[in-house]
Amino acid sequence: MAGQVVVIDLGSWSVKAGVKGEYVPKCILTEKQQKAVLDGGKYPIEKGLITNREDFEQLLRNTFKELGVKPEEQPVLLTQPMTNTKVNKEKVVQMLFERFNVPSVFLGLTNVLSLYSTGKLNGVGMESGAEVSNCVAIYQGYAMLDSVVSTDLTGKQVTNFVSQKLNQPYLDFETVDEIKKATTGLGPATEDKSYTLPDGSSVNVVPDVQRAPEILLDPSIANIDTRSIPQAIVDCVEKVRAKHGEDRAKELYGNIVISGGNTELDGLADRVKSSIQSKMAGVNGIHVTKAAMYSAWMGGSILAGHEHFGGLLLTKAQYDAEGASSIEGKF
């Protein structure tokens, strides 16, 4: 596989990895799978940031091993959240160059890559994952950093709300998360659902719990003082309107892309569109699309196959010559 570009999407609950040109990741390593083989026994990424350097290195080694590639032979594209810090970028790039000896690196913003996966370069990217939810306007393929808006509504928040509603202290977080994925959704719920635990016992999930994801549209349901998903998008568009004018805003709200594991809900795109329309009365042409699963990885795969991708890479030679300043200049 020499000459390929390795594409790795580092999520807070899973790692998706593969090579450029593929439509889906070759391997998906969940938090649970990774924790089982990490020396520290704890997943080393929280809110997109490294929490344990040694475990993070081991996580990357596991990933390269699963892919069957030699990192010293492959350019690497890694995803990064909008909230990434200068220090975290330096940690990641330093490790790839100094511990894995990769020839070159690119860090791509997940929101932007998800938009790429739809074949568009202009729009609004609203990402809501396990621990990070934020929105940014994207113009001609670049994030407009003066438009970033964040919200505390994440997959973890929804799971915590389900846990509170179930009121079963013996259930650990991972089990509640599985119950959430199996039994909850948007829209009406009228009958109880039963979820069978690994030990054969069952948990009763009443309609009120089944509707937990509604907090994404109305966080006050869970007494959470933060923006809803639609409100984050509206605030992002309004930032663009105020700073760059109505014409630019119009180009963007006609292509709103929602992505991330927390948005894998039937009907969410339509509900988000309706809510945005009610908040932006008189505005026409609002269009909301749900990105495909693994969209950030897919966008990375597409970008890595672009003819000009080589010019975006930070090479080891540049890093060796300029040090950390080379990272800030590139990403």
N, C-alpha and C positions, 0 to 999 in steps of 0.2 A: 504493500500500500504506500510505498514511497512516493512523494510528490503530491499526496492528497493534503487537504486542509482538514484538520480535526475541528469539529464544531461541538462545543460543550455549553449546555444551558444549565447553570448552577442555581437551582431553586432552593427555597427554604425547606422543602419537604422531599425533594427528589433531584436527581441529576439525569439529564437527557443528553446522550452523546452519540455521535456518528461522524460521517465524513461528508464533505461538500457534494452537492448534486443529488443526494438522496432526498426522498420525500418525507421520510419519517426517521427518527433516531434509531440507530442500531441497537442501543441498549438503554434501558430506563432503570436506574438504581434508586429505589425508594429510601427514605430516611430509615425505615426499619431494617432494610437489607444492609445499609451502610453501617448502622450502629452495631450490628452483629459482628462486623469484622474490624471495627476501629478499636484501637487499643484503649482509648479513653471511654469508649462505650457511649459517646454522646455525639450527635450530629454537629459538625463544626461550622455551620452557617446559620445565622439568625438575622432575619430582615435583610438578607442578601449580603451580610458582612461576615468576615471570618472571625470566629470566636476562639479557635484553638489552632495554632499554626501547625503543630505536629499532626493532628488528626486531619487537617485540611490537606496536608501533603499526602497522607496515606489515602485519603479519598480520591485524590487525583491519580495516584498510582493504581488504585483499584479500577478507576475508569479507563485509563490507558490499557491496562491488562485485559479488561472486558472487551475492549475494541480490537485488541490484538495489534496495536501499533507501537512503534518506537518513537517516543516524543522528540528525541533529538533529530529525527528525520522529517518532522511534520510542522508546518505553520499551524498555530492554534488560534481559533476564534472563540473567545469566552464571552458569555453574556454578562451584563452588569445592570443593576437596578438604577433608576433615576436618582435614588437617594445614596448612591455610592459615594464614599469619601475619598479624599486624596490619599490618606494613609492606607485605606483598604486596597486601592488601585496599586499602590506601590508594593504592598505585601504580595499581591497576586502575581504581578509582573516579575518581581524579584525572584519569587519562587520558581516560576516557569523557566526563567533564564538561568538561574544559579543552581537550582536543584534538579531540573529536568533537561537543561541545556537545549531547549527548543530553539529553532533558528529564527522565528519571528512570531509576533503576537498582535492580536487586535482585540480590543474590548468594545463590544457593541451593546447599545442600550436596548433593553428588552421591549420597551414600548415601540421603538422605531423598527426593530426587527419584526415585530408582529404586524406592523403596518406593511412592511415589505412583503410579507407572506401573502397579502391580498393583491399584490401587483400594483400598489399605489405608492406615491411618494409624498402626497399631500393629504393631511387629515389630522384627526385627533386620536391619540392612542391612550385608551383608558385600560390600565392593567390592574387586576385585583387578584392577588395570589394568596398563598398561605399566611404570609406575614407582612406583605407590602402591598399597598394600594395607592396608585398615583396616576395622574393624568398629565399629558403634555401635548401641545400642538406641534405638528411636524410639517415643515415646508421644504419642498425640493429635497426631501430625504434627510433633512437635518432637524434635530430637536430644537425648538424655540425655548431656550432655557428660562426666559423671562415669563413663561406661561405655565410653569409647573404648579400643580395643585395636588395636595395629598389628602387622604382620609384614613381614619383608623379602622374602616370596615374591611376586614380581611377574613380569610377562611378560618383562621384561629378564633376570631371574634364570634363567628357564627357557631362554631363548635362549642365555645364556652357558653353561649346562650342556650344551646341545646342541653348542655350539661346542667345548667341552672334549672331549666324547665323540667328535666327528667328527675332531678333531685335524688339521684342514686349514687351516693358517695363511693361505693365500692367499684364503680366503673372508672377505669383509667381514661386518660385523654384520647389515646389511640382508639380504644373501643368506642367511645362516644363519637369520634370522627367517622368511624365506619357506620355507625347507626345513622349519623347525619346523611352520609352519602347514599345510604340505602333507602331511607324513608322520607326525606324532606324535599321540598320543592316550592315553587311559586304557585299562587292560585288557590282555589277553594279546596278544603279537605273536610270531609264529613264523617269519616269512620276511623276508628282506631286501627293502627297497624301493629303487628307483632314482629319483633326482631329476635332471632334465635342466636344466643351467645355460643361460643365454642364449647362450653361445658354442657350444652343442651338446655339450659334454662332460657327463659325468654324475657324480653323487656317490652312493656306496652307503651306505644308511642301515640299519644292522643293528637287530634287534629291541630291543636294549638302549637304543639311542638313541631309537627310536620311543616308548618308554615314559617319556620324560623328564618329561612332565607329572605323573607319579606323585610328584614331589617336592613338589607342592602339598599332598599328603596325608601325606607323610613326608619332610621336608627333610633328614633324616639321610642319605638316599640320595646327596645331593650335598654332604654334609659342611657343611651350612649350619646354623648355630646360631640358629634362630628358630622361632616358632610355625608349625605347619601351619595351613591354612585352617580345618579343623574346630576346632583348639585355640583359635584366635583367637575363634571364635564362642562356644565353651564359656566361655572366660575373660570375655567380654563379658557373657554371661548370668549368670555367677557374681557379677560386680560388681553387677549389678542386684539379684540375690537378697540379697547382703550389705547393700546400702544401702537397698533399697526393699521387700524382703520377697518371699516365695514367690508370692503371688498376682500381683504385677506381673511377676515373671519368667515365670510360666506364660502370661500374656497374650502375651508376646513370643516365646518359643521355639516357639509354635504357628504362627508366621509368619516364618520366616527366609528372607530374599531374598538370593541371591548375584548379583552383577552385575559388569560390567566385561569388557574384552576378554580378560583372562586366564582367564575362566570359560566361554568359548565352547567347551566340550568336552562331547561326548556322554557322558552318564552321570555327570557330575560331581555333580549335585544328589543323586542316589541314594547315591553314594559318600560324600559329605559327611554326609548324614543317618545312614548306617550308622556312620560314625566317631563322630559326636556321640553317638549312642545308646550306643555302647560306652564312651564317656567319662562319660556321665551315666546310669549304670545305675539302673534302677528308675523313671526319668522317662518318662512317657507323653505322647503328643500332640505330639511334635516333628515339625515339617513344614518341609521345605526346598523352595524354588521357585527355578528359574533365571529371572531377569528377561529380558525380551525384549532383543534387540540395540538399542542406542541408548536404553536405558531411562532414563538420567539426562536425556537430551534430551527424551524423551517425557514424563517427569514434569514437566519445566519447561514444556512446552507445555500440559499439563493445568493446572498451577498458574496460569500466565499467563492462562488463560481463566476462572479462578474469579472470582465476583462480588466477592469481597473482596480481590482481588489489588492493586488500587489503593492500599489502605491499607498494604501492605507495602513499597511503593516509597520509595526515598530520592530526593527531587526535587532538581533543580539549585538551586532557591531555598533549600532547607534546607542544602545543601552550601555554597553561597555565604555563607550567614549564619553557619554554625557551623563550617565547615572540617572537619578530619579527625575531630573528636569526634562528628560526625553519623554517621560510618561505624561507629564502634565501638558506638554506641547502637543501630544498626539490624541489623548483621550480626555 
